[in-house]
Amino acid sequence: MSELAPRCFELHEKELTSVPESVGRMAGLEELSLWRNRLTALPDFVWDLASLRVLNVSKNRLSSLSEKIGRLGRLEMLDIGHNELTSLPEAIGSLPLRTFLYVSHNRLKTVPDSIGDLRGLAYLNITDNQLSALPESVGNLERLSELRLYGNQLTGLPESIGRLSALKELHLSNNLLASLPESIGRLGRLIHLDVRNNRLSSLPASLGALKKVRHLDLRSNKLTAVPEVIRDLDGLEKLDLRWNRVGPLPDWLRQREQDGCTVYC
C-alpha cells in the first residue's frame, strides 16, 4: 500500500477541532477513522471521498450531518454514535450500508422515513436517544439481523416490525412500552427478545409462534401472572421474570425448569 494513496487513515484521539484538508485529497481512501476528537462539523470534502466504505466519527461533538452524505455511494459501515445529533439527514437512506449503522447516544427524537431504504443493513443501533416512535418504513429492512433500541422513550412499535424476517435479536429495554404488536409473532428467526424495564402487563398471543426464541427477558414490567403464551416457546432456554408480581409459578413452567430451561423470578 503506497503512502501516497492510503486506503485506511486513522485520526482518532487527536483532539482535532477540524479535519485536515489533506484528507480531501485522498481520492482512493476506503476507511476513515475520526472518533474521539472535538469535531463540531464535517467539511464538505469528506462527502466527496467516493471510495469510502467505512466512516467512524463517533465520540465527537457533531450536532448535524449534511444531506451531502448521500454522495458516499460505497459506504458500508457508518458510526456516528456518541455525538449531539438531533436529527439524521434524509439522504442517509440512499447509502449502501450493509454491515452496521451505529447512532447510539445522541439526541434524536425521530428518525427519517428513509431509514427504511437501507434494505441491505444487517445491524442497526439507535440506543440511548429520545425516540418516542419508529416510522413504519423500518419494516423494509429485510436483511436486518439485530435491532437495538433500548434507552429511548418508545411507547409502541409499528406493526411493520413483523416484516423483519431476518431478525435474530431485538433489544427494547428501558422504554415506555405498554404493549407489543401482534405482528411480532411473525419474527420466525428471532432468538433473543429483551423487553425489560417497560410497562408490559401482558404479551400478545402471537408471541407463541416464536419457536426459535432462546432468551426472553421480561424483568421490571407490570406482569401479574406468568403469560400463558410463554408455554408455547419450545426453544426457550432462559426466562427472566424478576421484578414483576407474577405470583407462584405454574406447573408447566416448573416442568420446563426441570427440562433445562433457566428461570429467574
C-alpha positions as CSV (number, residue, x, y, z in Angstrom):
1,M,0.0,0.0,0.0
2,S,1.5,3.3,-1.1
3,E,1.9,6.1,1.5
4,L,0.8,8.5,-1.2
5,A,-2.5,6.7,-1.7
6,P,-3.6,5.2,1.7
7,R,-6.7,3.1,1.8
8,C,-7.1,3.5,5.6
9,F,-6.4,6.7,7.5
10,E,-6.7,6.9,11.3
11,L,-7.0,10.2,13.1
12,H,-8.8,9.2,16.2
13,E,-8.0,10.6,19.7
14,K,-6.1,13.5,18.3
15,E,-8.2,16.3,19.9
16,L,-8.9,17.6,16.4
17,T,-11.3,20.5,16.1
18,S,-11.3,20.3,12.3
19,V,-10.5,17.6,9.6
20,P,-7.1,18.3,7.9
21,E,-7.6,19.4,4.3
22,S,-5.2,16.7,3.1
23,V,-7.9,14.1,3.8
24,G,-9.9,15.6,1.0
25,R,-7.1,14.8,-1.5
26,M,-7.0,11.1,-0.6
27,A,-9.1,10.0,-3.6
28,G,-8.8,6.3,-3.0
29,L,-9.5,6.3,0.7
30,E,-11.7,3.4,1.9
31,E,-11.6,3.7,5.7
32,L,-11.6,7.0,7.7
33,S,-11.4,7.0,11.5
34,L,-12.0,10.3,13.3
35,W,-13.5,9.0,16.5
36,R,-13.0,10.7,19.9
37,N,-11.9,14.2,18.7
38,R,-13.6,17.5,19.2
39,L,-15.2,17.9,15.8
40,T,-18.4,20.0,15.7
41,A,-18.9,19.7,11.9
42,L,-17.5,17.7,9.0
43,P,-16.2,19.6,5.9
44,D,-17.8,19.0,2.5
45,F,-14.7,17.3,1.1
46,V,-15.4,14.3,3.4
47,W,-18.6,13.7,1.3
48,D,-16.5,13.7,-1.9
49,L,-14.4,10.6,-0.8
50,A,-16.2,8.4,-3.4
51,S,-14.3,5.2,-2.4
52,L,-15.1,5.4,1.3
53,R,-16.5,2.2,2.7
54,V,-16.1,2.8,6.5
55,L,-16.6,6.1,8.3
56,N,-16.2,6.4,12.1
57,V,-16.9,9.8,13.5
58,S,-18.2,8.7,16.9
59,K,-17.4,10.4,20.2
60,N,-17.2,13.9,18.8
61,R,-19.5,17.0,19.2
62,L,-21.4,16.8,15.9
63,S,-24.9,18.3,16.1
64,S,-25.9,17.7,12.5
65,L,-24.9,15.9,9.3
66,S,-25.1,17.3,5.8
67,E,-27.5,15.9,3.2
68,K,-24.4,15.6,1.1
69,I,-23.6,12.3,3.0
70,G,-25.6,10.7,0.2
71,R,-22.7,11.1,-2.1
72,L,-20.8,8.3,-0.3
73,G,-22.0,5.7,-2.8
74,R,-19.8,2.9,-1.5
75,L,-20.3,3.3,2.3
76,E,-21.0,0.1,4.1
77,M,-20.3,1.0,7.7
78,L,-21.2,4.2,9.5
79,D,-20.6,5.0,13.2
80,I,-22.0,8.4,14.3
81,G,-22.6,7.4,17.9
82,H,-21.9,9.5,21.0
83,N,-22.4,12.8,19.4
84,E,-25.0,15.6,19.8
85,L,-27.2,14.8,16.7
86,T,-30.8,16.0,17.0
87,S,-31.7,14.6,13.5
88,L,-30.5,12.5,10.7
89,P,-30.4,13.6,7.1
90,E,-33.0,12.1,4.7
91,A,-30.1,11.2,2.4
92,I,-28.9,8.6,4.9
93,G,-31.4,6.2,3.2
94,S,-29.5,6.4,-0.1
95,L,-26.3,4.9,1.4
96,P,-25.5,1.3,0.5
97,L,-24.9,0.4,4.2
98,R,-24.5,-3.3,4.8
99,T,-22.6,-4.1,8.0
100,F,-23.9,-1.6,10.5
101,L,-25.3,1.8,11.3
102,Y,-24.5,2.9,14.9
103,V,-26.3,6.0,16.1
104,S,-26.3,5.4,19.9
105,H,-26.0,8.2,22.5
106,N,-27.3,11.1,20.5
107,R,-30.3,13.4,21.0
108,L,-32.6,12.0,18.3
109,K,-36.4,12.3,18.8
110,T,-37.3,10.9,15.4
111,V,-35.6,9.0,12.6
112,P,-36.4,9.8,8.9
113,D,-38.7,7.6,6.8
114,S,-35.7,7.0,4.5
115,I,-34.2,4.7,7.1
116,G,-36.4,2.0,5.6
117,D,-34.4,2.3,2.3
118,L,-31.4,0.7,4.0
119,R,-32.6,-2.8,2.8
120,G,-29.1,-4.4,2.9
121,L,-28.4,-3.3,6.5
122,A,-27.6,-6.1,9.0
123,Y,-27.2,-4.2,12.3
124,L,-28.9,-1.1,13.5
125,N,-28.3,0.6,16.9
126,I,-30.2,3.7,17.9
127,T,-30.0,3.2,21.6
128,D,-29.9,5.9,24.3
129,N,-31.7,8.6,22.3
130,Q,-35.1,10.2,22.8
131,L,-37.2,8.3,20.3
132,S,-40.9,8.0,21.1
133,A,-41.9,6.2,17.9
134,L,-40.4,4.5,14.8
135,P,-41.5,5.0,11.2
136,E,-43.5,2.2,9.5
137,S,-40.7,2.1,6.9
138,V,-38.5,0.3,9.4
139,G,-40.3,-2.9,8.4
140,N,-38.5,-2.7,5.0
141,L,-35.1,-3.6,6.5
142,E,-35.4,-7.1,5.2
143,R,-31.8,-8.2,5.9
144,L,-31.6,-6.8,9.4
145,S,-30.5,-9.4,11.9
146,E,-30.0,-7.2,15.0
147,L,-32.0,-4.2,16.1
148,R,-31.1,-2.3,19.3
149,L,-33.5,0.4,20.6
150,Y,-33.0,0.3,24.3
151,G,-32.8,3.5,26.3
152,N,-35.4,5.5,24.4
153,Q,-39.0,6.7,25.1
154,L,-40.8,4.3,22.8
155,T,-44.5,4.0,23.7
156,G,-45.2,1.5,20.9
157,L,-43.8,-0.3,17.9
158,P,-45.1,-0.2,14.3
159,E,-47.0,-3.3,13.0
160,S,-44.4,-3.3,10.2
161,I,-41.9,-4.7,12.7
162,G,-43.2,-8.1,11.9
163,R,-41.8,-7.8,8.4
164,L,-38.2,-8.1,9.7
165,S,-37.9,-11.7,8.6
166,A,-34.2,-12.0,9.1
167,L,-34.2,-10.5,12.7
168,K,-32.5,-12.6,15.3
169,E,-32.1,-10.1,18.2
170,L,-34.5,-7.4,19.3
171,H,-33.4,-5.2,22.2
172,L,-36.1,-2.9,23.6
173,S,-35.3,-2.5,27.3
174,N,-35.7,0.8,29.1
175,N,-38.5,2.2,27.1
176,L,-42.2,3.0,27.8
177,L,-43.8,0.1,26.0
178,A,-47.3,-0.9,27.4
179,S,-47.8,-3.5,24.7
180,L,-46.2,-5.3,21.8
181,P,-47.8,-5.6,18.3
182,E,-49.4,-8.8,17.3
183,S,-47.1,-8.8,14.2
184,I,-44.1,-9.6,16.5
185,G,-45.2,-13.3,16.1
186,R,-44.0,-13.2,12.5
187,L,-40.4,-12.8,13.5
188,G,-39.7,-16.5,12.9
189,R,-35.9,-16.3,13.2
190,L,-35.9,-14.4,16.5
191,I,-33.6,-15.9,19.1
192,H,-33.2,-13.1,21.7
193,L,-36.0,-10.7,22.9
194,D,-35.3,-8.2,25.6
195,V,-38.1,-6.0,26.8
196,R,-37.0,-5.4,30.4
197,N,-37.9,-2.3,32.2
198,N,-41.0,-1.4,30.3
199,R,-44.7,-1.2,31.2
200,L,-46.0,-4.5,29.8
201,S,-48.9,-6.1,31.7
202,S,-49.4,-8.9,29.1
203,L,-47.9,-10.4,25.9
204,P,-49.6,-10.8,22.5
205,A,-50.9,-14.3,21.8
206,S,-48.8,-14.3,18.6
207,L,-45.6,-14.5,20.6
208,G,-46.1,-18.2,21.0
209,A,-45.2,-18.6,17.3
210,L,-41.6,-17.6,18.1
211,K,-40.3,-21.2,18.3
212,K,-36.6,-20.2,18.0
213,V,-36.6,-17.8,20.9
214,R,-34.0,-18.9,23.4
215,H,-33.7,-15.9,25.7
216,L,-36.7,-13.9,26.9
217,D,-36.1,-11.0,29.3
218,L,-39.2,-9.6,31.0
219,R,-37.7,-8.1,34.1
220,S,-39.3,-5.0,35.6
221,N,-42.6,-4.8,33.8
222,K,-46.1,-4.9,35.2
223,L,-46.9,-8.6,34.8
224,T,-49.2,-10.0,37.5
225,A,-49.0,-13.6,36.2
226,V,-46.7,-15.7,34.0
227,P,-48.1,-15.2,30.5
228,E,-49.6,-18.5,29.3
229,V,-48.2,-17.8,25.8
230,I,-44.7,-18.5,27.1
231,R,-45.7,-22.1,27.3
232,D,-45.5,-22.4,23.5
233,L,-41.9,-21.2,23.2
234,D,-40.4,-24.6,22.5
235,G,-36.8,-23.4,22.1
236,L,-36.7,-21.3,25.3
237,E,-33.5,-21.7,27.3
238,K,-33.6,-18.7,29.6
239,L,-36.6,-16.7,31.0
240,D,-36.2,-13.8,33.3
241,L,-39.3,-12.6,35.2
242,R,-37.7,-10.8,38.1
243,W,-39.2,-7.6,39.4
244,N,-42.7,-8.4,38.4
245,R,-45.5,-9.7,40.6
246,V,-46.3,-12.9,38.9
247,G,-47.1,-15.0,42.0
248,P,-46.4,-18.7,42.1
249,L,-45.0,-20.4,39.0
250,P,-47.5,-22.6,37.1
251,D,-46.8,-26.3,37.0
252,W,-45.9,-26.2,33.3
253,L,-43.1,-23.7,33.9
254,R,-41.7,-25.7,36.8
255,Q,-41.6,-28.6,34.4
256,R,-39.8,-26.5,31.9
257,E,-37.2,-25.8,34.6
258,Q,-36.7,-29.5,35.2
259,D,-36.3,-30.0,31.5
260,G,-33.4,-27.5,31.5
261,C,-34.8,-24.0,31.0
262,T,-33.3,-21.5,33.3
263,V,-36.0,-19.4,35.0
264,Y,-35.4,-16.3,37.2
265,C,-38.4,-15.0,39.1
